[in-house]
Amino acid sequence: MTNKELSYVEDALGHETFMKTCSQKTSSKLQDPTLSSYIGELQQKHTEIFNKFFNLL
């Protein structure tokens, strides 16, 4: 993997970590159970994407 490709993967990992954290915080603050559940699903999706990028390393 070139340095440029590694930089892209590291950047993607940072973005996915940020989205996962934001989803987790938002889900815990929501009072609507349906919306909270949906945001929880987004958190799981970002965790899966993070793991896929991490496995590239």
N, C-alpha and C positions, 0 to 999 in steps of 0.2 A: 504494500500500500504506500502510495506516495505521500509526501508531507501535506500536499494540498488536499488529497482525499481524507487523510487523517484529520485535518482541520475541519472539513465538512462534517465528518462523523462526530467529532467533539462538539461542534456547534449544534448539531441536531440533538445530541444527548442533553446539552444545556437547555434547549428549547423544550424538550419533552419533560425534563425535570421541573421546569418552571410551570408548564401546563398541568402536570400532575399535582404539584403543590397548590396551585390556584384552584383546581377542581376540588381538591380535598377541603380546602378552607371554605370555599363557597358552599359545598354540599352540607357542611356542618352548620352553616348559618341560615340556610333556607328553612322556612316553616312549611312550605308546600311539599308534602311527601312525594308527590309524583315528580316534581321538578328536582327535588333532592336526589331521588333515585336515578333520574336521567343523568344528572351531573356525576353521580357515583359511577355510572356506566362509562362516562367519558374519562374519568380517572383511571378506570381499569384499562380502557383502550390506550391511553397514553402510557400506562405502565407496560403494556404489551409492545408498543412501538419502541419504547426505551430499550426493552430487553432485546428486540431485534437489532437495533443499532449497536448495542453493547456487544452482542455476539459477533459483530463484524470485526471486532478488535482482536 
